Amino acid sequence: MILDKLVNAERYYKLHPGLKVAFEFLRRRDIADLPDAKYEIKGKRIYATIFEGQGKGRKAAKLEAHRKYIDIHYAISGFDEIGWNPVQECAGKAGGYNKNKDYQVYSDIPKIWVPHWPGTFIIFFPEDAHAPVTAARDLHKVVVKVEVKW
């Protein structure tokens, strides 16, 4: 997991060849004006989903992890908290791995809560279980999915 401000995104380009393209999308001048939808950036290899609405609160938070994609969560406005656990320390699987939607849900309680405020991004790798959209208030965010295998 990496938490940083968008102005520092270049530091992470060398971690994966798709990160530069993903961050270029997040730097669009009109990012805050785009409607809630799914946006293909580079086919199915890189795509984004924009969400604006109310978070679900910590009690409704479910840890999830992905195998095929790296997640980049970017806060446009509002404040979020994202729960986190390392996958290897998650003991309780809530159902099986959904191959079509690329997620595994865990019944564990997050070990830490990561603050997520406007202008920041959090990168979650496949080894990071995370519980997003948990702040029970209005939130406007983007999640960019970057395929792990390049």
N, CA, C and O atoms as a GROMACS GRO file, in nm:
protein
  600
    1MET      N    1   0.084  -0.117   0.000
    1MET     CA    2   0.000   0.000   0.000
    1MET      C    3   0.089   0.124   0.000
    1MET      O    4   0.191   0.130   0.069
    2ILE      N    5   0.048   0.221  -0.078
    2ILE     CA    6   0.120   0.349  -0.085
    2ILE      C    7   0.017   0.460  -0.071
    2ILE      O    8  -0.085   0.461  -0.141
    3LEU      N    9   0.042   0.554   0.019
    3LEU     CA   10  -0.040   0.673   0.036
    3LEU      C   11   0.046   0.794   0.006
    3LEU      O   12   0.155   0.809   0.062
    4ASP      N   13  -0.001   0.881  -0.084
    4ASP     CA   14   0.077   1.000  -0.119
    4ASP      C   15  -0.016   1.101  -0.186
    4ASP      O   16  -0.133   1.074  -0.210
    5LYS      N   17   0.038   1.218  -0.214
    5LYS     CA   18  -0.036   1.322  -0.285
    5LYS      C   19  -0.012   1.306  -0.434
    5LYS      O   20   0.094   1.260  -0.477
    6LEU      N   21  -0.112   1.345  -0.514
    6LEU     CA   22  -0.103   1.329  -0.659
    6LEU      C   23   0.017   1.403  -0.717
    6LEU      O   24   0.072   1.359  -0.819
    7VAL      N   25   0.059   1.512  -0.657
    7VAL     CA   26   0.174   1.588  -0.709
    7VAL      C   27   0.302   1.504  -0.704
    7VAL      O   28   0.400   1.538  -0.772
    8ASN      N   29   0.304   1.397  -0.627
    8ASN     CA   30   0.423   1.312  -0.616
    8ASN      C   31   0.413   1.183  -0.697
    8ASN      O   32   0.495   1.093  -0.678
    9ALA      N   33   0.316   1.172  -0.784
    9ALA     CA   34   0.289   1.047  -0.855
    9ALA      C   35   0.408   0.995  -0.936
    9ALA      O   36   0.428   0.874  -0.946
   10GLU      N   37   0.488   1.086  -0.992
   10GLU     CA   38   0.601   1.042  -1.076
   10GLU      C   39   0.696   0.948  -1.002
   10GLU      O   40   0.763   0.865  -1.064
   11ARG      N   41   0.703   0.962  -0.872
   11ARG     CA   42   0.792   0.876  -0.792
   11ARG      C   43   0.761   0.728  -0.811
   11ARG      O   44   0.848   0.643  -0.790
   12TYR      N   45   0.639   0.697  -0.851
   12TYR     CA   46   0.594   0.558  -0.854
   12TYR      C   47   0.582   0.500  -0.995
   12TYR      O   48   0.543   0.384  -1.010
   13TYR      N   49   0.614   0.577  -1.097
   13TYR     CA   50   0.602   0.530  -1.234
   13TYR      C   51   0.682   0.403  -1.260
   13TYR      O   52   0.638   0.316  -1.335
   14LYS      N   53   0.798   0.391  -1.200
   14LYS     CA   54   0.885   0.276  -1.228
   14LYS      C   55   0.838   0.147  -1.159
   14LYS      O   56   0.893   0.040  -1.187
   15LEU      N   57   0.740   0.156  -1.072
   15LEU     CA   58   0.690   0.036  -1.005
   15LEU      C   59   0.612  -0.056  -1.099
   15LEU      O   60   0.611  -0.178  -1.082
   16HIS      N   61   0.548   0.004  -1.198
   16HIS     CA   62   0.466  -0.073  -1.292
   16HIS      C   63   0.447   0.011  -1.418
   16HIS      O   64   0.424   0.132  -1.408
   17PRO      N   65   0.455  -0.049  -1.536
   17PRO     CA   66   0.443   0.028  -1.660
   17PRO      C   67   0.307   0.096  -1.680
   17PRO      O   68   0.299   0.191  -1.758
   18GLY      N   69   0.202   0.051  -1.614
   18GLY     CA   70   0.071   0.112  -1.631
   18GLY      C   71   0.043   0.230  -1.540
   18GLY      O   72  -0.054   0.302  -1.560
   19LEU      N   73   0.127   0.251  -1.441
   19LEU     CA   74   0.098   0.357  -1.345
   19LEU      C   75   0.105   0.497  -1.406
   19LEU      O   76   0.025   0.583  -1.370
   20LYS      N   77   0.197   0.521  -1.497
   20LYS     CA   78   0.206   0.653  -1.558
   20LYS      C   79   0.076   0.688  -1.630
   20LYS      O   80   0.024   0.798  -1.614
   21VAL      N   81   0.024   0.596  -1.709
   21VAL     CA   82  -0.100   0.619  -1.783
   21VAL      C   83  -0.215   0.642  -1.685
   21VAL      O   84  -0.298   0.730  -1.706
   22ALA      N   85  -0.220   0.563  -1.578
   22ALA     CA   86  -0.327   0.578  -1.478
   22ALA      C   87  -0.322   0.716  -1.413
   22ALA      O   88  -0.425   0.782  -1.398
   23PHE      N   89  -0.203   0.760  -1.376
   23PHE     CA   90  -0.190   0.891  -1.312
   23PHE      C   91  -0.218   1.005  -1.409
   23PHE      O   92  -0.266   1.110  -1.368
   24GLU      N   93  -0.188   0.986  -1.536
   24GLU     CA   94  -0.222   1.088  -1.635
   24GLU      C   95  -0.373   1.108  -1.640
   24GLU      O   96  -0.420   1.221  -1.653
   25PHE      N   97  -0.450   0.999  -1.630
   25PHE     CA   98  -0.595   1.012  -1.626
   25PHE      C   99  -0.638   1.090  -1.502
   25PHE      O  100  -0.724   1.178  -1.511
   26LEU      N  101  -0.581   1.058  -1.388
   26LEU     CA  102  -0.618   1.126  -1.264
   26LEU      C  103  -0.583   1.275  -1.265
   26LEU      O  104  -0.643   1.353  -1.191
   27ARG      N  105  -0.488   1.314  -1.349
   27ARG     CA  106  -0.448   1.454  -1.358
   27ARG      C  107  -0.530   1.534  -1.460
   27ARG      O  108  -0.502   1.651  -1.484
   28ARG      N  109  -0.630   1.472  -1.519
   28ARG     CA  110  -0.715   1.546  -1.614
   28ARG      C  111  -0.772   1.669  -1.545
   28ARG      O  112  -0.814   1.664  -1.429
   29ARG      N  113  -0.773   1.779  -1.616
   29ARG     CA  114  -0.828   1.903  -1.560
   29ARG      C  115  -0.977   1.893  -1.531
   29ARG      O  116  -1.030   1.960  -1.443
   30ASP      N  117  -1.045   1.807  -1.608
   30ASP     CA  118  -1.190   1.795  -1.592
   30ASP      C  119  -1.232   1.675  -1.507
   30ASP      O  120  -1.349   1.638  -1.508
   31ILE      N  121  -1.140   1.616  -1.433
   31ILE     CA  122  -1.170   1.494  -1.357
   31ILE      C  123  -1.289   1.514  -1.263
   31ILE      O  124  -1.371   1.423  -1.248
   32ALA      N  125  -1.299   1.629  -1.199
   32ALA     CA  126  -1.408   1.655  -1.105
   32ALA      C  127  -1.542   1.673  -1.175
   32ALA      O  128  -1.647   1.664  -1.110
   33ASP      N  129  -1.541   1.699  -1.304
   33ASP     CA  130  -1.664   1.722  -1.379
   33ASP      C  131  -1.717   1.597  -1.450
   33ASP      O  132  -1.828   1.598  -1.503
   34LEU      N  133  -1.638   1.492  -1.452
   34LEU     CA  134  -1.682   1.370  -1.520
   34LEU      C  135  -1.794   1.303  -1.441
   34LEU      O  136  -1.787   1.294  -1.318
   35PRO      N  137  -1.898   1.256  -1.509
   35PRO     CA  138  -2.009   1.190  -1.438
   35PRO      C  139  -1.969   1.051  -1.387
   35PRO      O  140  -1.873   0.990  -1.436
   36ASP      N  141  -2.044   1.004  -1.289
   36ASP     CA  142  -2.023   0.869  -1.237
   36ASP      C  143  -2.037   0.770  -1.351
   36ASP      O  144  -2.142   0.761  -1.415
   37ALA      N  145  -1.933   0.698  -1.376
   37ALA     CA  146  -1.934   0.600  -1.486
   37ALA      C  147  -1.802   0.523  -1.484
   37ALA      O  148  -1.712   0.552  -1.406
   38LYS      N  149  -1.794   0.425  -1.573
   38LYS     CA  150  -1.671   0.350  -1.594
   38LYS      C  151  -1.606   0.407  -1.720
   38LYS      O  152  -1.673   0.429  -1.821
   39TYR      N  153  -1.475   0.431  -1.714
   39TYR     CA  154  -1.401   0.491  -1.825
   39TYR      C  155  -1.286   0.398  -1.864
   39TYR      O  156  -1.199   0.368  -1.783
   40GLU      N  157  -1.288   0.354  -1.989
   40GLU     CA  158  -1.175   0.275  -2.039
   40GLU      C  159  -1.062   0.370  -2.072
   40GLU      O  160  -1.079   0.466  -2.148
   41ILE      N  161  -0.947   0.344  -2.016
   41ILE     CA  162  -0.830   0.428  -2.039
   41ILE      C  163  -0.738   0.359  -2.139
   41ILE      O  164  -0.688   0.422  -2.232
   42LYS      N  165  -0.716   0.231  -2.118
   42LYS     CA  166  -0.636   0.149  -2.209
   42LYS      C  167  -0.702   0.012  -2.215
   42LYS      O  168  -0.648  -0.088  -2.168
   43GLY      N  169  -0.821   0.011  -2.273
   43GLY     CA  170  -0.898  -0.112  -2.282
   43GLY      C  171  -0.927  -0.169  -2.144
   43GLY      O  172  -0.958  -0.095  -2.051
   44LYS      N  173  -0.916  -0.301  -2.131
   44LYS     CA  174  -0.938  -0.366  -2.002
   44LYS      C  175  -0.812  -0.367  -1.917
   44LYS      O  176  -0.815  -0.410  -1.802
   45ARG      N  177  -0.702  -0.320  -1.972
   45ARG     CA  178  -0.576  -0.317  -1.896
   45ARG      C  179  -0.576  -0.206  -1.791
   45ARG      O  180  -0.524  -0.224  -1.681
   46ILE      N  181  -0.636  -0.092  -1.827
   46ILE     CA  182  -0.647   0.020  -1.734
   46ILE      C  183  -0.784   0.083  -1.755
   46ILE      O  184  -0.820   0.122  -1.866
   47TYR      N  185  -0.860   0.092  -1.648
   47TYR     CA  186  -0.989   0.159  -1.655
   47TYR      C  187  -1.018   0.225  -1.520
   47TYR      O  188  -0.958   0.192  -1.419
   48ALA      N  189  -1.112   0.318  -1.522
   48ALA     CA  190  -1.145   0.393  -1.401
   48ALA      C  191  -1.294   0.392  -1.377
   48ALA      O  192  -1.374   0.381  -1.470
   49THR      N  193  -1.331   0.402  -1.252
   49THR     CA  194  -1.470   0.418  -1.211
   49THR      C  195  -1.479   0.540  -1.122
   49THR      O  196  -1.401   0.555  -1.027
   50ILE      N  197  -1.572   0.628  -1.152
   50ILE     CA  198  -1.593   0.748  -1.072
   50ILE      C  199  -1.717   0.729  -0.987
   50ILE      O  200  -1.820   0.682  -1.035
   51PHE      N  201  -1.706   0.766  -0.860
   51PHE     CA  202  -1.814   0.751  -0.763
   51PHE      C  203  -1.834   0.883  -0.690
   51PHE      O  204  -1.738   0.944  -0.643
   52GLU      N  205  -1.959   0.925  -0.680
   52GLU     CA  206  -1.993   1.041  -0.598
   52GLU      C  207  -2.117   1.004  -0.518
   52GLU      O  208  -2.220   0.969  -0.576
   53GLY      N  209  -2.107   1.011  -0.388
   53GLY     CA  210  -2.219   0.975  -0.302
   53GLY      C  211  -2.174   0.964  -0.159
   53GLY      O  212  -2.069   1.015  -0.121
   54GLN      N  213  -2.254   0.898  -0.079
   54GLN     CA  214  -2.224   0.883   0.062
   54GLN      C  215  -2.156   0.750   0.088
   54GLN      O  216  -2.192   0.648   0.030
   55GLY      N  217  -2.056   0.753   0.176
   55GLY     CA  218  -1.989   0.631   0.216
   55GLY      C  219  -2.081   0.544   0.300
   55GLY      O  220  -2.188   0.588   0.343
   56LYS      N  221  -2.040   0.420   0.324
   56LYS     CA  222  -2.127   0.325   0.393
   56LYS      C  223  -2.099   0.310   0.542
   56LYS      O  224  -2.173   0.241   0.611
   57GLY      N  225  -1.994   0.374   0.592
   57GLY     CA  226  -1.962   0.362   0.734
   57GLY      C  227  -1.874   0.242   0.764
   57GLY      O  228  -1.874   0.144   0.689
   58ARG      N  229  -1.801   0.249   0.873
   58ARG     CA  230  -1.709   0.141   0.910
   58ARG      C  231  -1.778   0.008   0.934
   58ARG      O  232  -1.724  -0.097   0.898
   59LYS      N  233  -1.895   0.011   0.995
   59LYS     CA  234  -1.963  -0.115   1.028
   59LYS      C  235  -2.000  -0.195   0.903
   59LYS      O  236  -2.003  -0.318   0.907
   60ALA      N  237  -2.027  -0.127   0.794
   60ALA     CA  238  -2.064  -0.196   0.670
   60ALA      C  239  -1.943  -0.228   0.583
   60ALA      O  240  -1.956  -0.291   0.478
   61ALA      N  241  -1.826  -0.186   0.625
   61ALA     CA  242  -1.704  -0.206   0.546
   61ALA      C  243  -1.667  -0.353   0.537
   61ALA      O  244  -1.671  -0.426   0.636
   62LYS      N  245  -1.631  -0.394   0.418
   62LYS     CA  246  -1.584  -0.531   0.394
   62LYS      C  247  -1.447  -0.525   0.329
   62LYS      O  248  -1.427  -0.455   0.230
   63LEU      N  249  -1.353  -0.597   0.385
   63LEU     CA  250  -1.220  -0.606   0.324
   63LEU      C  251  -1.230  -0.685   0.195
   63LEU      O  252  -1.299  -0.787   0.188
   64GLU      N  253  -1.161  -0.637   0.092
   64GLU     CA  254  -1.156  -0.705  -0.037
   64GLU      C  255  -1.014  -0.699  -0.088
   64GLU      O  256  -0.936  -0.612  -0.050
   65ALA      N  257  -0.981  -0.792  -0.174
   65ALA     CA  258  -0.849  -0.792  -0.239
   65ALA      C  259  -0.869  -0.839  -0.383
   65ALA      O  260  -0.965  -0.909  -0.415
   66HIS      N  261  -0.776  -0.799  -0.467
   66HIS     CA  262  -0.782  -0.831  -0.609
   66HIS      C  263  -0.657  -0.906  -0.650
   66HIS      O  264  -0.550  -0.886  -0.593
   67ARG      N  265  -0.669  -0.993  -0.747
   67ARG     CA  266  -0.554  -1.068  -0.797
   67ARG      C  267  -0.504  -1.015  -0.930
   67ARG      O  268  -0.384  -1.013  -0.956
   68LYS      N  269  -0.596  -0.971  -1.016
   68LYS     CA  270  -0.560  -0.929  -1.152
   68LYS      C  271  -0.527  -0.780  -1.162
   68LYS      O  272  -0.459  -0.739  -1.256
   69TYR      N  273  -0.575  -0.700  -1.067
   69TYR     CA  274  -0.560  -0.555  -1.078
   69TYR      C  275  -0.499  -0.491  -0.954
   69TYR      O  276  -0.518  -0.537  -0.841
   70ILE      N  277  -0.427  -0.385  -0.979
   70ILE     CA  278  -0.381  -0.291  -0.876
   70ILE      C  279  -0.488  -0.182  -0.872
   70ILE      O  280  -0.534  -0.137  -0.976
   71ASP      N  281  -0.528  -0.140  -0.753
   71ASP     CA  282  -0.623  -0.030  -0.737
   71ASP      C  283  -0.550   0.098  -0.702
   71ASP      O  284  -0.459   0.098  -0.619
   72ILE      N  285  -0.590   0.207  -0.766
   72ILE     CA  286  -0.546   0.340  -0.724
   72ILE      C  287  -0.672   0.417  -0.686
   72ILE      O  288  -0.755   0.446  -0.772
   73HIS      N  289  -0.687   0.449  -0.560
   73HIS     CA  290  -0.801   0.526  -0.511
   73HIS      C  291  -0.756   0.672  -0.502
   73HIS      O  292  -0.654   0.703  -0.441
   74TYR      N  293  -0.834   0.761  -0.564
   74TYR     CA  294  -0.801   0.903  -0.563
   74TYR      C  295  -0.922   0.982  -0.514
   74TYR      O  296  -1.032   0.968  -0.567
   75ALA      N  297  -0.902   1.065  -0.413
   75ALA     CA  298  -1.010   1.146  -0.357
   75ALA      C  299  -1.016   1.281  -0.427
   75ALA      O  300  -0.920   1.357  -0.425
   76ILE      N  301  -1.130   1.310  -0.489
   76ILE     CA  302  -1.152   1.439  -0.554
   76ILE      C  303  -1.201   1.539  -0.451
   76ILE      O  304  -1.148   1.650  -0.439
   77SER      N  305  -1.305   1.500  -0.375
   77SER     CA  306  -1.355   1.585  -0.266
   77SER      C  307  -1.416   1.496  -0.159
   77SER      O  308  -1.448   1.380  -0.184
   78GLY      N  309  -1.430   1.551  -0.042
   78GLY     CA  310  -1.480   1.475   0.071
   78GLY      C  311  -1.367   1.397   0.136
   78GLY      O  312  -1.253   1.400   0.088
   79PHE      N  313  -1.397   1.330   0.242
   79PHE     CA  314  -1.299   1.256   0.320
   79PHE      C  315  -1.343   1.111   0.330
   79PHE      O  316  -1.459   1.083   0.357
   80ASP      N  317  -1.252   1.022   0.308
   80ASP     CA  318  -1.280   0.879   0.320
   80ASP      C  319  -1.182   0.818   0.418
   80ASP      O  320  -1.078   0.876   0.449
   81GLU      N  321  -1.216   0.702   0.466
   81GLU     CA  322  -1.124   0.618   0.542
   81GLU      C  323  -1.127   0.483   0.472
   81GLU      O  324  -1.232   0.435   0.431
   82ILE      N  325  -1.012   0.424   0.460
   82ILE     CA  326  -1.006   0.292   0.397
   82ILE      C  327  -0.939   0.196   0.493
   82ILE      O  328  -0.826   0.218   0.536
   83GLY      N  329  -1.011   0.090   0.527
   83GLY     CA  330  -0.954  -0.012   0.614
   83GLY      C  331  -0.848  -0.091   0.539
   83GLY      O  332  -0.854  -0.104   0.417
   84TRP      N  333  -0.751  -0.145   0.613
   84TRP     CA  334  -0.642  -0.220   0.550
   84TRP      C  335  -0.595  -0.335   0.637
   84TRP      O  336  -0.588  -0.323   0.759
   85ASN      N  337  -0.563  -0.444   0.573
   85ASN     CA  338  -0.495  -0.560   0.632
   85ASN      C  339  -0.405  -0.620   0.525
   85ASN      O  340  -0.438  -0.612   0.406
   86PRO      N  341  -0.293  -0.678   0.562
   86PRO     CA  342  -0.221  -0.758   0.463
   86PRO      C  343  -0.301  -0.886   0.436
   86PRO      O  344  -0.352  -0.949   0.529
   87VAL      N  345  -0.313  -0.924   0.310
   87VAL     CA  346  -0.389  -1.043   0.272
   87VAL      C  347  -0.341  -1.165   0.348
   87VAL      O  348  -0.423  -1.246   0.392
   88GLN      N  349  -0.210  -1.181   0.363
   88GLN     CA  350  -0.158  -1.302   0.428
   88GLN      C  351  -0.197  -1.312   0.575
   88GLN      O  352  -0.181  -1.418   0.636
   89GLU      N  353  -0.250  -1.203   0.633
   89GLU     CA  354  -0.297  -1.206   0.771
   89GLU      C  355  -0.449  -1.212   0.782
   89GLU      O  356  -0.503  -1.211   0.892
   90CYS      N  357  -0.517  -1.219   0.668
   90CYS     CA  358  -0.663  -1.232   0.670
   90CYS      C  359  -0.698  -1.378   0.692
   90CYS      O  360  -0.652  -1.465   0.617
   91ALA      N  361  -0.779  -1.405   0.792
   91ALA     CA  362  -0.811  -1.543   0.828
   91ALA      C  363  -0.946  -1.589   0.774
   91ALA      O  364  -0.964  -1.707   0.743
   92GLY      N  365  -1.040  -1.498   0.761
   92GLY     CA  366  -1.175  -1.538   0.725
   92GLY      C  367  -1.218  -1.494   0.587
   92GLY      O  368  -1.240  -1.375   0.564
   93LYS      N  369  -1.230  -1.588   0.495
   93LYS     CA  370  -1.282  -1.557   0.361
   93LYS      C  371  -1.434  -1.561   0.367
   93LYS      O  372  -1.494  -1.654   0.421
   94ALA      N  373  -1.495  -1.458   0.310
   94ALA     CA  374  -1.641  -1.452   0.304
   94ALA      C  375  -1.683  -1.491   0.163
   94ALA      O  376  -1.706  -1.406   0.077
   95GLY      N  377  -1.693  -1.620   0.140
   95GLY     CA  378  -1.723  -1.670   0.005
   95GLY      C  379  -1.594  -1.695  -0.072
   95GLY      O  380  -1.484  -1.674  -0.021
   96GLY      N  381  -1.611  -1.739  -0.194
   96GLY     CA  382  -1.496  -1.769  -0.279
   96GLY      C  383  -1.451  -1.649  -0.360
   96GLY      O  384  -1.515  -1.544  -0.361
   97TYR      N  385  -1.341  -1.667  -0.427
   97TYR     CA  386  -1.288  -1.563  -0.515
   97TYR      C  387  -1.377  -1.550  -0.637
   97TYR      O  388  -1.408  -1.650  -0.703
   98ASN      N  389  -1.420  -1.428  -0.669
   98ASN     CA  390  -1.501  -1.401  -0.786
   98ASN      C  391  -1.407  -1.367  -0.902
   98ASN      O  392  -1.357  -1.255  -0.911
   99LYS      N  393  -1.384  -1.463  -0.989
   99LYS     CA  394  -1.290  -1.445  -1.099
   99LYS      C  395  -1.335  -1.339  -1.198
   99LYS      O  396  -1.253  -1.261  -1.247
  100ASN      N  397  -1.466  -1.333  -1.228
  100ASN     CA  398  -1.517  -1.235  -1.324
  100ASN      C  399  -1.503  -1.092  -1.275
  100ASN      O  400  -1.472  -1.002  -1.353
  101LYS      N  401  -1.526  -1.070  -1.147
  101LYS     CA  402  -1.517  -0.934  -1.092
  101LYS      C  403  -1.385  -0.910  -1.020
  101LYS      O  404  -1.361  -0.800  -0.969
  102ASP      N  405  -1.299  -1.010  -1.015
  102ASP     CA  406  -1.166  -1.001  -0.956
  102ASP      C  407  -1.169  -0.947  -0.813
  102ASP      O  408  -1.111  -0.843  -0.783
  103TYR      N  409  -1.236  -1.019  -0.725
  103TYR     CA  410  -1.227  -0.982  -0.584
  103TYR      C  411  -1.252  -1.101  -0.493
  103TYR      O  412  -1.325  -1.194  -0.525
  104GLN      N  413  -1.187  -1.094  -0.380
  104GLN     CA  414  -1.207  -1.186  -0.269
  104GLN      C  415  -1.246  -1.101  -0.150
  104GLN      O  416  -1.176  -1.006  -0.117
  105VAL      N  417  -1.357  -1.135  -0.086
  105VAL     CA  418  -1.401  -1.062   0.032
  105VAL      C  419  -1.356  -1.140   0.155
  105VAL      O  420  -1.358  -1.263   0.158
  106TYR      N  421  -1.316  -1.065   0.258
  106TYR     CA  422  -1.271  -1.123   0.384
  106TYR      C  423  -1.361  -1.074   0.497
  106TYR      O  424  -1.412  -0.962   0.494
  107SER      N  425  -1.380  -1.159   0.597
  107SER     CA  426  -1.463  -1.123   0.711
  107SER      C  427  -1.384  -1.056   0.824
  107SER      O  428  -1.442  -1.015   0.924
  108ASP      N  429  -1.254  -1.046   0.808
  108ASP     CA  430  -1.169  -0.984   0.910
  108ASP      C  431  -1.203  -0.837   0.931
  108ASP      O  432  -1.259  -0.772   0.843
  109ILE      N  433  -1.169  -0.786   1.047
  109ILE     CA  434  -1.183  -0.643   1.077
  109ILE      C  435  -1.051  -0.577   1.038
  109ILE      O  436  -0.944  -0.629   1.070
  110PRO      N  437  -1.057  -0.462   0.971
  110PRO     CA  438  -0.932  -0.393   0.933
  110PRO      C  439  -0.843  -0.364   1.054
  110PRO      O  440  -0.890  -0.326   1.161
  111LYS      N  441  -0.713  -0.384   1.035
  111LYS     CA  442  -0.616  -0.356   1.140
  111LYS      C  443  -0.591  -0.206   1.156
  111LYS      O  444  -0.571  -0.156   1.266
  112ILE      N  445  -0.592  -0.136   1.042
  112ILE     CA  446  -0.574   0.009   1.047
  112ILE      C  447  -0.676   0.076   0.955
  112ILE      O  448  -0.730   0.014   0.863
  113TRP      N  449  -0.700   0.204   0.982
  113TRP     CA  450  -0.786   0.287   0.899
  113TRP      C  451  -0.700   0.398   0.841
  113TRP      O  452  -0.642   0.476   0.916
  114VAL      N  453  -0.693   0.404   0.710
  114VAL     CA  454  -0.608   0.500   0.641
  114VAL      C  455  -0.694   0.621   0.601
  114VAL      O  456  -0.793   0.605   0.530
  115PRO      N  457  -0.655   0.741   0.646
  115PRO     CA  458  -0.730   0.860   0.604
  115PRO      C  459  -0.706   0.889   0.457
  115PRO      O  460  -0.596   0.872   0.406
  116HIS      N  461  -0.811   0.933   0.390
  116HIS     CA  462  -0.801   0.960   0.246
  116HIS      C  463  -0.872   1.092   0.219
  116HIS      O  464  -0.995   1.098   0.219
  117TRP      N  465  -0.796   1.195   0.196
  117TRP     CA  466  -0.849   1.330   0.178
  117TRP      C  467  -0.822   1.379   0.037
  117TRP      O  468  -0.741   1.319  -0.034
  118PRO      N  469  -0.889   1.487  -0.006
  118PRO     CA  470  -0.874   1.535  -0.144
  118PRO      C  471  -0.729   1.562  -0.183
  118PRO      O  472  -0.650   1.618  -0.106
  119GLY      N  473  -0.697   1.519  -0.305
  119GLY     CA  474  -0.562   1.536  -0.357
  119GLY      C  475  -0.469   1.421  -0.327
  119GLY      O  476  -0.354   1.420  -0.372
  120THR      N  477  -0.517   1.322  -0.250
  120THR     CA  478  -0.432   1.207  -0.218
  120THR      C  479  -0.477   1.084  -0.296
  120THR      O  480  -0.592   1.073  -0.339
  121PHE      N  481  -0.383   0.992  -0.312
  121PHE     CA  482  -0.415   0.863  -0.372
  121PHE      C  483  -0.360   0.754  -0.283
  121PHE      O  484  -0.266   0.776  -0.206
  122ILE      N  485  -0.420   0.639  -0.293
  122ILE     CA  486  -0.371   0.520  -0.223
  122ILE      C  487  -0.364   0.409  -0.326
  122ILE      O  488  -0.463   0.380  -0.394
  123ILE      N  489  -0.248   0.346  -0.336
  123ILE     CA  490  -0.231   0.232  -0.426
  123ILE      C  491  -0.243   0.105  -0.342
  123ILE      O  492  -0.174   0.088  -0.242
  124PHE      N  493  -0.331   0.016  -0.386
  124PHE     CA  494  -0.345  -0.114  -0.323
  124PHE      C  495  -0.302  -0.221  -0.422
  124PHE      O  496  -0.355  -0.231  -0.532
  125PHE      N  497  -0.205  -0.300  -0.381
  125PHE     CA  498  -0.154  -0.410  -0.462
  125PHE      C  499  -0.231  -0.538  -0.425
  125PHE      O  500  -0.307  -0.537  -0.328
  126PRO      N  501  -0.214  -0.646  -0.500
  126PRO     CA  502  -0.289  -0.768  -0.470
  126PRO      C  503  -0.268  -0.821  -0.327
  126PRO      O  504  -0.353  -0.893  -0.277
  127GLU      N  505  -0.161  -0.787  -0.264
  127GLU     CA  506  -0.137  -0.833  -0.126
  127GLU      C  507  -0.200  -0.743  -0.021
  127GLU      O  508  -0.183  -0.766   0.099
  128ASP      N  509  -0.274  -0.641  -0.064
  128ASP     CA  510  -0.339  -0.546   0.026
  128ASP      C  511  -0.490  -0.567   0.027
  128ASP      O  512  -0.557  -0.535  -0.071
  129ALA      N  513  -0.544  -0.618   0.136
  129ALA     CA  514  -0.689  -0.622   0.153
  129ALA      C  515  -0.732  -0.483   0.198
  129ALA      O  516  -0.668  -0.424   0.285
  130HIS      N  517  -0.838  -0.432   0.141
  130HIS     CA  518  -0.881  -0.295   0.173
  130HIS      C  519  -1.033  -0.286   0.176
  130HIS      O  520  -1.103  -0.357   0.103
  131ALA      N  521  -1.082  -0.197   0.261
  131ALA     CA  522  -1.226  -0.174   0.277
  131ALA      C  523  -1.252  -0.028   0.242
  131ALA      O  524  -1.237   0.060   0.327
  132PRO      N  525  -1.292   0.000   0.117
  132PRO     CA  526  -1.309   0.139   0.072
  132PRO      C  527  -1.446   0.198   0.102
  132PRO      O  528  -1.539   0.127   0.140
  133VAL      N  529  -1.456   0.328   0.084
  133VAL     CA  530  -1.579   0.406   0.094
  133VAL      C  531  -1.646   0.384   0.230
  133VAL      O  532  -1.765   0.351   0.237
  134THR      N  533  -1.570   0.401   0.337
  134THR     CA  534  -1.624   0.375   0.470
  134THR      C  535  -1.662   0.500   0.548
  134THR      O  536  -1.732   0.489   0.649
  135ALA      N  537  -1.618   0.616   0.506
  135ALA     CA  538  -1.657   0.737   0.577
  135ALA      C  539  -1.806   0.761   0.552
  135ALA      O  540  -1.850   0.762   0.437
  136ALA      N  541  -1.882   0.781   0.658
  136ALA     CA  542  -2.027   0.798   0.644
  136ALA      C  543  -2.060   0.945   0.614
  136ALA      O  544  -2.131   1.011   0.689
  137ARG      N  545  -2.009   0.992   0.504
  137ARG     CA  546  -2.036   1.130   0.458
  137ARG      C  547  -2.017   1.135   0.308
  137ARG      O  548  -1.979   1.036   0.246
  138ASP      N  549  -2.045   1.251   0.249
  138ASP     CA  550  -2.033   1.265   0.104
  138ASP      C  551  -1.888   1.251   0.059
  138ASP      O  552  -1.795   1.294   0.126
  139LEU      N  553  -1.874   1.190  -0.055
  139LEU     CA  554  -1.742   1.158  -0.108
  139LEU      C  555  -1.747   1.160  -0.260
  139LEU      O  556  -1.847   1.117  -0.319
  140HIS      N  557  -1.642   1.208  -0.322
  140HIS     CA  558  -1.627   1.205  -0.469
  140HIS      C  559  -1.489   1.148  -0.495
  140HIS      O  560  -1.389   1.209  -0.458
  141LYS      N  561  -1.484   1.033  -0.558
  141LYS     CA  562  -1.355   0.967  -0.577
  141LYS      C  563  -1.349   0.892  -0.708
  141LYS      O  564  -1.449   0.870  -0.776
  142VAL      N  565  -1.227   0.854  -0.743
  142VAL     CA  566  -1.200   0.775  -0.862
  142VAL      C  567  -1.120   0.653  -0.819
  142VAL      O  568  -1.029   0.663  -0.736
  143VAL      N  569  -1.153   0.538  -0.875
  143VAL     CA  570  -1.072   0.418  -0.856
  143VAL      C  571  -1.024   0.377  -0.994
  143VAL      O  572  -1.104   0.347  -1.083
  144VAL      N  573  -0.892   0.375  -1.012
  144VAL     CA  574  -0.833   0.330  -1.138
  144VAL      C  575  -0.780   0.189  -1.116
  144VAL      O  576  -0.710   0.162  -1.019
  145LYS      N  577  -0.815   0.100  -1.208
  145LYS     CA  578  -0.769  -0.037  -1.204
  145LYS      C  579  -0.660  -0.054  -1.308
  145LYS      O  580  -0.678  -0.019  -1.425
  146VAL      N  581  -0.545  -0.108  -1.265
  146VAL     CA  582  -0.431  -0.132  -1.354
  146VAL      C  583  -0.400  -0.281  -1.350
  146VAL      O  584  -0.371  -0.337  -1.244
  147GLU      N  585  -0.406  -0.343  -1.466
  147GLU     CA  586  -0.380  -0.487  -1.474
  147GLU      C  587  -0.239  -0.518  -1.423
  147GLU      O  588  -0.143  -0.451  -1.461
  148VAL      N  589  -0.228  -0.618  -1.340
  148VAL     CA  590  -0.098  -0.655  -1.281
  148VAL      C  591  -0.004  -0.709  -1.388
  148VAL      O  592   0.110  -0.663  -1.398
  149LYS      N  593  -0.049  -0.806  -1.468
  149LYS     CA  594   0.036  -0.866  -1.571
  149LYS      C  595   0.037  -0.773  -1.692
  149LYS      O  596  -0.069  -0.743  -1.748
  150TRP      N  597   0.152  -0.729  -1.730
  150TRP     CA  598   0.163  -0.630  -1.836
  150TRP      C  599   0.217  -0.689  -1.963
  150TRP      O  600   0.232  -0.618  -2.062
   0.00000   0.00000   0.00000
